[in-house]
Amino acid sequence: MRLFLGGVTPNGFKNEFDANIKRSDLYGYILKGGPGTGKSTLMKRLAQECGECDVYCCSSDLNSIDAVVFPEKGIYVADGTAPHVMEPRYPALSGEYINLGEFWDETKIRPHKDALEYCFCENAAFHKRAARFVSACGELFGGLYDYSAGCVLEEKLDAFVQRFSRKTFGKPLDVEGCVENRQLSAITSQGYVTQEIDSEYTVIAVCDDYFAVSGMILRGICAQALSRGLNVYLSHCRLVPSNPIEALLIPQKKLAFVSENFLNKLHYDCLKRINGMRFYDTKKLFEKKQKLSFDKSAGLELCSEAANSIAQALKVHDEIEKYYIGAMDFSKLDGVYNKILSALK
């Protein structure tokens, strides 16, 4: 499965990965080192060699990997540098650090001090700019959600969720399932991107351009699945401050529920599509039609500006990498690769 490790939200950078890992029994290899030291390349090699892993992509650079998790082997490998600084829960017991900075020649980096300091400042400035656009976008999408939530026909929605869950999952059980947050969507240099759901999953979509109905339906289905002993993976829409659920995966059933909306622009080959508008008081909703339409279009413009800023930050990051790549002895990475690979075999 391909996921995002984290991403920028109206409340700053959000990382679900670290909390999930600390609740697990996985042993971690946390890679430290500056840009261009081979962290992502190392993880790609491990993923290709070992297979059967979850790949966590970098929202700032879709060609880069932030982490790989091998659940069956009980091991994960992750980039532990900013903005997703990581620490093992119990150092030396549940994880260890590997400093790839040991393999660079500092004498090849120091002559470029002024250029590097300038680039690092530029990179940070572009990311701050992106964060401001995302924050403004959150205000608009938050207003959209808050108003539409007040137009939901809750009794009708709840009755639908009950009927649908009985038909799909059967009767409730005495065991309770577990829930885990996994991030499928993030704002990136290419806009708001949602990772593809594995083809082995059957998809059911809720069509809803106002976030509220789809979020409530998926939240209700989550509760119903948990009450039947099913485990659930949740992905939230982090550009809406209330964090409505945008995707829900039930691994035991190979069943996925997604929200199709104007932001993610998803359109899966679905088993079933649920029309979210039937659960709104449309008369009340359309009283604010002009305002809601403005919030959508303006929010998308702000998303686009955020994506442009992330793209500019990436260009600067690529320039920074060149200095470190030129100073690295990449032959020494083979020792790190072989150490982790032997633990995975």
C-alpha positions in Angstrom: 0.0 0.0 0.0 1.2 3.5 -0.8 0.5 6.2 1.7 1.8 9.6 2.8 3.8 9.9 6.0 2.5 13.3 6.7 1.7 16.7 5.1 1.0 20.3 5.7 -2.4 21.2 7.2 -4.1 24.4 8.4 -2.6 23.4 11.8 0.9 22.8 10.7 2.7 19.7 9.5 0.7 16.6 10.6 2.3 13.2 10.9 0.2 10.1 11.6 3.1 7.7 11.1 5.0 8.3 14.3 2.0 7.7 16.6 1.1 4.5 14.7 4.7 3.2 15.0 4.9 3.9 18.7 1.7 1.8 19.3 3.3 -1.1 17.4 5.9 -3.7 18.2 8.0 -2.9 15.1 11.7 -2.4 15.3 12.9 0.8 13.5 15.9 1.9 11.6 15.7 5.7 11.7 17.9 7.4 9.1 19.5 10.7 9.9 21.4 12.9 7.5 21.0 15.9 5.3 19.3 16.1 1.8 21.1 14.1 -0.8 22.5 11.5 1.5 20.7 8.6 0.0 17.9 8.0 2.5 15.1 7.6 0.0 17.2 5.6 -2.4 18.2 3.2 0.3 14.5 2.6 1.3 13.5 2.2 -2.4 16.2 -0.5 -2.7 14.9 -2.3 0.3 11.3 -2.1 -0.9 12.2 -3.5 -4.3 14.3 -6.3 -2.8 12.0 -7.4 -0.1 8.5 -6.6 -1.4 5.3 -6.9 0.7 5.7 -3.6 2.4 3.8 -0.3 2.9 5.5 2.6 1.2 5.1 6.1 2.7 5.7 8.8 0.1 7.0 12.3 0.8 4.3 14.9 0.2 6.9 17.5 -0.6 8.5 15.3 -3.3 6.3 12.6 -4.8 9.5 10.8 -6.2 10.9 10.5 -2.7 10.1 8.0 0.1 9.9 8.9 3.8 9.4 5.4 5.2 8.9 1.7 4.4 7.2 -0.7 6.7 7.6 -4.5 6.6 4.8 -5.7 8.9 5.4 -9.4 8.5 9.1 -8.9 9.4 8.4 -6.5 12.3 10.6 -3.8 10.9 10.3 -0.3 9.5 12.9 2.1 8.0 12.2 5.8 8.1 13.6 9.2 7.4 13.9 10.8 10.8 14.9 14.3 9.7 12.8 17.5 9.9 9.9 18.1 9.5 9.0 14.5 10.5 11.6 14.1 13.3 11.3 10.6 14.8 12.6 9.0 17.9 12.4 5.3 18.8 10.0 4.6 21.7 12.7 2.7 23.6 16.1 3.5 22.1 18.2 0.4 21.3 15.2 -1.8 22.2 12.6 -0.7 19.7 14.8 1.1 17.3 18.2 2.6 16.4 19.6 5.6 14.6 21.7 5.4 11.5 23.6 8.6 10.6 24.3 8.8 6.9 26.1 12.1 7.5 29.1 10.0 8.5 29.7 9.3 4.9 30.1 12.8 3.6 33.3 14.8 3.2 32.7 18.0 5.1 35.7 19.7 3.3 33.6 19.5 0.1 30.6 21.1 1.7 32.2 24.0 3.7 33.2 26.1 0.6 29.5 26.3 -0.3 28.4 27.6 3.1 26.9 30.9 1.9 25.1 29.3 -1.0 23.7 26.5 1.2 22.5 28.9 3.9 20.7 31.0 1.3 19.1 27.9 -0.2 18.0 26.5 3.1 16.4 29.9 4.0 14.7 30.0 0.6 13.4 26.5 1.0 12.0 27.3 4.4 10.4 30.5 3.1 8.5 28.6 0.3 7.3 26.0 2.8 6.0 28.8 5.1 4.3 30.4 2.2 2.6 27.1 1.3 1.5 26.8 5.0 -0.1 30.2 4.9 -2.1 29.3 1.7 -3.2 26.0 3.3 -4.3 27.8 6.5 -6.4 30.2 4.4 -7.8 27.3 2.4 -8.7 25.7 5.7 -10.7 28.7 6.7 -12.8 28.5 3.5 -13.3 24.7 3.6 -14.0 24.8 7.3 -16.8 27.3 6.7 -18.1 25.1 3.9 -18.2 22.1 6.2 -19.7 23.9 9.2 -22.6 25.3 7.2 -23.3 22.1 5.3 -23.2 20.1 8.5 -26.1 22.2 9.7 -28.1 21.1 6.7 -27.6 17.4 7.2 -30.8 15.3 7.7 -29.2 13.3 10.5 -32.0 10.9 11.3 -32.3 9.9 7.6 -28.5 9.5 7.4 -28.2 7.5 10.6 -31.1 5.1 9.5 -29.2 4.6 6.2 -26.0 3.8 7.9 -27.7 1.2 10.2 -29.5 -0.5 7.3 -26.4 -0.5 5.1 -24.1 -1.9 7.8 -26.5 -4.7 8.7 -26.7 -5.7 5.1 -22.9 -5.4 4.5 -21.4 -6.6 7.8 -24.2 -8.7 9.5 -25.0 -8.5 13.2 -22.8 -6.7 15.8 -20.5 -8.9 17.8 -19.1 -8.8 21.4 -15.6 -8.1 20.1 -14.4 -4.6 19.2 -12.2 -3.9 16.2 -9.2 -1.6 16.1 -8.8 1.6 14.2 -5.6 3.1 12.8 -5.1 6.4 11.0 -3.4 6.1 7.6 -2.9 9.1 5.3 -3.9 8.6 1.7 -4.2 12.3 0.7 -2.0 15.4 1.0 -1.3 18.7 -0.6 1.8 18.2 -2.8 3.7 20.0 -5.5 1.1 18.5 -7.9 -1.9 19.7 -6.0 -4.1 17.7 -3.7 -3.1 14.1 -4.3 -4.8 10.9 -3.2 -2.9 7.6 -3.4 -4.6 4.8 -5.3 -6.3 2.2 -3.2 -5.0 -1.3 -3.9 -6.9 -3.1 -6.7 -7.8 -6.0 -4.3 -10.2 -3.6 -2.5 -13.8 -3.2 -3.6 -14.7 0.5 -3.5 -18.0 2.1 -2.5 -18.1 5.9 -3.0 -20.1 8.6 -1.3 -20.5 11.6 -3.7 -20.5 14.8 -1.7 -19.0 18.2 -2.5 -19.7 19.6 0.9 -17.7 17.1 3.1 -20.3 16.8 5.9 -22.5 14.0 4.7 -19.6 11.8 3.4 -17.7 12.4 6.6 -20.7 11.5 8.8 -21.5 8.4 6.7 -18.0 7.1 6.8 -17.8 7.9 10.6 -21.0 5.9 11.1 -19.8 3.0 9.0 -16.5 3.0 10.9 -18.4 2.7 14.2 -20.5 -0.1 12.8 -17.5 -2.0 11.5 -15.7 -1.7 14.8 -18.7 -3.1 16.7 -18.4 -6.2 14.5 -14.8 -6.9 15.4 -13.4 -5.5 12.1 -10.2 -3.5 12.0 -10.4 -0.2 10.2 -7.9 2.1 8.5 -9.0 5.8 8.3 -7.7 8.6 6.1 -8.9 12.1 7.0 -9.2 15.2 4.8 -6.6 17.3 6.5 -7.4 20.5 4.6 -10.7 20.8 6.4 -10.1 21.8 10.1 -12.7 19.3 11.4 -10.8 16.5 9.7 -13.7 14.6 8.2 -13.0 11.0 7.1 -12.2 10.9 3.4 -11.5 7.2 3.1 -12.1 4.1 5.2 -10.5 0.7 4.5 -11.5 -2.6 6.1 -8.7 -5.1 5.4 -10.5 -8.2 6.5 -13.3 -7.5 4.0 -11.1 -6.0 1.3 -13.7 -3.2 1.3 -13.0 0.5 0.9 -15.3 3.5 1.3 -14.3 6.8 -0.2 -15.6 10.4 -0.5 -15.7 11.6 -4.0 -15.6 15.4 -4.0 -14.4 18.5 -5.9 -11.2 18.6 -3.9 -9.8 15.0 -4.5 -11.5 14.6 -7.9 -11.7 10.9 -7.4 -13.8 8.7 -9.6 -13.3 5.0 -8.9 -14.8 2.0 -10.7 -17.2 1.4 -7.8 -19.4 -1.4 -6.6 -21.9 1.3 -5.5 -22.2 5.1 -5.5 -24.1 6.8 -2.7 -25.6 10.2 -3.6 -24.7 12.4 -0.7 -27.2 15.1 -1.7 -30.1 13.0 -0.6 -29.1 13.5 3.0 -29.0 17.3 2.9 -31.8 19.7 3.4 -31.2 21.1 -0.1 -33.5 24.1 0.3 -31.5 25.3 3.3 -28.2 24.3 1.6 -29.0 26.3 -1.6 -29.9 29.4 0.4 -26.1 29.9 0.6 -25.3 28.5 -2.8 -23.4 31.5 -4.0 -21.3 31.7 -0.9 -20.6 27.9 -0.9 -19.6 28.1 -4.6 -17.2 30.9 -3.9 -15.7 29.0 -0.9 -15.1 26.0 -3.2 -13.5 27.9 -6.1 -11.4 30.2 -3.8 -10.3 27.3 -1.7 -9.1 25.5 -4.9 -7.2 28.6 -6.0 -5.4 28.7 -2.6 -4.6 24.9 -2.9 -3.1 25.7 -6.3 -0.9 28.4 -4.8 0.1 26.1 -2.0 1.1 23.5 -4.5 3.1 26.0 -6.5 5.0 27.1 -3.4 5.8 23.4 -2.5 7.0 23.0 -6.1 9.3 26.0 -5.7 10.6 24.6 -2.4 11.3 21.3 -4.2 13.4 23.1 -6.9 15.5 24.7 -4.2 15.7 21.4 -2.3 17.1 19.8 -5.5 19.8 22.4 -5.6 20.7 21.8 -2.0 21.0 18.0 -2.7 23.6 18.6 -5.4 26.1 19.9 -2.8 25.7 17.0 -0.5 25.6 14.4 -3.3 28.9 15.6 -4.5 30.4 15.2 -1.0 29.0 11.7 -0.3 30.8 8.4 -0.4 27.8 6.3 -1.5 29.8 3.1 -1.5 29.6 3.1 2.3 25.8 3.0 2.1 26.1 -0.6 1.0 27.1 -1.5 4.5 23.9 0.1 5.9 21.8 -1.5 3.2 23.2 -5.0 3.9 22.7 -4.6 7.7 19.0 -3.8 7.3 18.6 -6.4 4.5 20.0 -9.1 6.7 17.5 -8.3 9.4 14.7 -8.5 6.8 15.8 -11.9 5.5 
